[in-house]
Amino acid sequence: MVTLDQWLAESSGPLVAVISGAGGVGKTTLALQWLHRVRKGFPDGMLHADLGTFSSSGPAAPDQILEFFLLALGARAKDIPSGLPQRQALYRSMTADRAMIVLLDDAVSAAQVRPLLPAHGNTVVVVTSRRRLAGLSLDSARFVELGPLSVEDSVQLMDNIVGAGRLERERSQAEEIARLCGGMPLALSLVGARLSARPHRPVSREVGTLRSDDRLATLTVDESSVEAVFDVSYGELDSTPARAYRMCALHPGRQFSLDAAAAATGEEPDEVEESLGELVDCHLIAEVSDRRFRYHDLLRLHARRQAEWADSRTDREAAVRRMADWYLDRSAAAEVVLRPTRRRVGSRFQVPPRQPFQSHNEALRWLTLERHNLLDAVRAAAEHGWDEATWEFCEALWGFFLHARHYDDWLEIHKLGIPAAHRTGNTTAEARLRTQRVFALANLQRYDEALEEGAVALELAKQAHDEFTEAALLFEVAGAFLGRGDLDAALRHFRQAEQLRNRIGTDRAAALCRRRIGETLIRLGRLEEALTTLLGVADEVSGSDQAEHARVLTILGSLYLELDRGPEAASALAEALRTARELGSAHYEAEALVVLGDAALRQGDTENARRHWTAARDHYSSSGDPKATDLSVRLASIPLPRNRDS
């Protein structure tokens, strides 16, 4: 701590201190104790992230950590951009004038840490790592390496946990524990916690327990020493919590809920909750929020190794399959709430799913909370060769992606789902997924790719004699033509899709075609014809489809502006914005805000035009939508307000 105090006193700007050493040597404890001492000098608070948490896709990514940091700093979720450079820029902007502390725990590499360093301000960044991270010397970092504690300090650490002077009565035995633990604070803390929980247990018996494990007797400063201590704690568990410890560690994501744990173990939630409570008490897992849990990375590895020894490959795969199925079933239930009239082909939808969600917003909140776990579940299904589940995830998450527009996620899971559907021989499913991919590509303005994918999907739909998907494909291909500016082709395909949908009796889908026909007519300059079409669509969907109603009203608002019918435009846009916000759809809200900005600019109100377009741009940025770039260009064209003092 003296070294850290000296560095802080010498620092004239942001201080980056790297504390490195072997796993379990006390890096985090030192960091927290020192930061507690100096925190009064940093009134704007502290950000803390565990960078070493493992999932199926590796350690924590900087862009995910930046998302958590930006939320903690007060940014709204819908305002957080999707790209790492954009998130880094916003983070540095929000920390520039703050006096605060950043703790980056268990870092894996300098490249992982660098985007998380504030650029300016009175900040202290403390990085802990099992690696030296010498690359951070380029960022003017300072380095300190920790070794094991001395025997005296080891006994003191345990005495602080056990209390009541208990270790002084068996001083020699306590010193023997210190030696057997190799001075590793993590091992010492677990032993101390075990003694504290059993006040009548002689310290000498703890020594015997530790000596009975050959691995612990050869304890060194590497990670195997920590595993030995974990083995002792694990060995004291009853069979039920021990199995929960092993099975939950097979979860593919970073955090897991109580219900996911129940799926992992095959038990009821109230049964597994008791086991999880015991694991929390034993410091084998942490409860990060109500009924949500996580492992430290080393504990997860330890638990998985225990599972390899104690449970057959079949049992382990069954646990992962139960979790994947649970996430898929919940996603299917949420999809039914979000898009109740949509036709689906997956087996999960043949029998109405058990419905855990009472409202549209509740379903959307769950999907948002579990977004990263859902992606990891899709990856796990693909890795295990569960092709049916892999492609069914893509169908079940359609409604969520329509609202959230996480295009990178969308394309990633379809890259897994489309080949999976092909391998199952389900031509209808493959055509359906390729159609969904066309939508994403077109919205990313990758029109040529969208049309190429559409050609493949259309052939598959015809092979399957699936007119529903064929109509959907014509609709999406038309959207790609419209985006590319080929208006005649767009109108032709939209009308073909409408005719087919009318013939097969999908009324809502046909109404969507008419809405898009109206948009195309506007682009062609046929405004009165477009108005008649769109007013008809508005009447059709009013009261039955809030999302579609919001979109039609937005287009009508834009059309009214073109026709110089300002009051009608204002009324339509106000209702569109209100509806989009009720739905919780940032994308539909952004569409309305763009037109509101247009309306403001027409009236010479540059301040409100800038406000609406900025909000819309931020919504689009959060999902990686290229419309954000278009709006940035438009914002740059608005003259800055004149200085009133000039």
Stockholm file with secondary structure:
# STOCKHOLM 1.0

chainA/1-646         MVTLDQWLAESSGPLVAVISGAGGVGKTTLALQWLHRVRKGFPDGMLHADLGTFSSSGPAAPDQILEFFLLALGARAKDIPSGLPQRQALYRSMTADRAMIVLLDDAVSAAQVRPLLPAHGNTVVVVTSRRRLAGLSLDSARFVELGPLSVEDSVQLMDNIVGAGRLERERSQAEEIARLCGGMPLALSLVGARLSARPHRPVSREVGTLRSDDRLATLTVDESSVEAVFDVSYGELDSTPARAYRMCALHPGRQFSLDAAAAATGEEPDEVEESLGELVDCHLIAEVSDRRFRYHDLLRLHARRQAEWADSRTDREAAVRRMADWYLDRSAAAEVVLRPTRRRVGSRFQVPPRQPFQSHNEALRWLTLERHNLLDAVRAAAEHGWDEATWEFCEALWGFFLHARHYDDWLEIHKLGIPAAHRTGNTTAEARLRTQRVFALANLQRYDEALEEGAVALELAKQAHDEFTEAALLFEVAGAFLGRGDLDAALRHFRQAEQLRNRIGTDRAAALCRRRIGETLIRLGRLEEALTTLLGVADEVSGSDQAEHARVLTILGSLYLELDRGPEAASALAEALRTARELGSAHYEAEALVVLGDAALRQGDTENARRHWTAARDHYSSSGDPKATDLSVRLASIPLPRNRDS
#=GR chainA/1-646 SS CHHHHHHHHHCSSCEEEEEEESTTSSHHHHHHHHHHHHGGGCTTCEEEEETTCCBTTBSCCHHHHHHHHHHHTTCCGGGSCSSHHHHHHHHHHHHTTCEEEEEEEEECCHHHHGGGSCSSSEEEEEEEESSCCGGGGGGTCEEEEECCCCHHHHHHHHHHHHCTTGGGGGHHHHHHHHHHTTTCHHHHHHHHHHHHHCTTSCHHHHHHHHHTCHHHHTCCSSHHHHHHHHHHHHHTSCHHHHHHHHHHTTCSSSCEEHHHHHHHHTSCHHHHHHHHHHHHHTTSSEEEETTEEECCHHHHHHHHHHHHHHSCHHHHHHHHHHHHHHHHHHHHHHHHHHSTTCCCCSGGGTSCCCCCCSSHHHHHHHHHHTHHHHHHHHHHHHHTTCHHHHHHHHHHTHHHHHHHCCHHHHHHHHHHHHHHHHHHTCHHHHHHHHHHHHHHHHHTTCHHHHHHHHHHHHHHHHHTTCHHHHHHHHHHHHHHHHHHTCHHHHHHHHHHHHHHHHHHTCHHHHHHHHHHHHHHHHHTTCHHHHHHHHHHHHHHHTTTCHHHHHHHHHHHHHHHHHTTCHHHHHHHHHHHHHHHHHHTCHHHHHHHHHHHHHHHHHTTCHHHHHHHHHHHHHHHHHTTCTHHHHHHHHHHHSCCCCCTTC
#=GC SS_cons         CHHHHHHHHHCSSCEEEEEEESTTSSHHHHHHHHHHHHGGGCTTCEEEEETTCCBTTBSCCHHHHHHHHHHHTTCCGGGSCSSHHHHHHHHHHHHTTCEEEEEEEEECCHHHHGGGSCSSSEEEEEEEESSCCGGGGGGTCEEEEECCCCHHHHHHHHHHHHCTTGGGGGHHHHHHHHHHTTTCHHHHHHHHHHHHHCTTSCHHHHHHHHHTCHHHHTCCSSHHHHHHHHHHHHHTSCHHHHHHHHHHTTCSSSCEEHHHHHHHHTSCHHHHHHHHHHHHHTTSSEEEETTEEECCHHHHHHHHHHHHHHSCHHHHHHHHHHHHHHHHHHHHHHHHHHSTTCCCCSGGGTSCCCCCCSSHHHHHHHHHHTHHHHHHHHHHHHHTTCHHHHHHHHHHTHHHHHHHCCHHHHHHHHHHHHHHHHHHTCHHHHHHHHHHHHHHHHHTTCHHHHHHHHHHHHHHHHHTTCHHHHHHHHHHHHHHHHHHTCHHHHHHHHHHHHHHHHHHTCHHHHHHHHHHHHHHHHHTTCHHHHHHHHHHHHHHHTTTCHHHHHHHHHHHHHHHHHTTCHHHHHHHHHHHHHHHHHHTCHHHHHHHHHHHHHHHHHTTCHHHHHHHHHHHHHHHHHTTCTHHHHHHHHHHHSCCCCCTTC
//
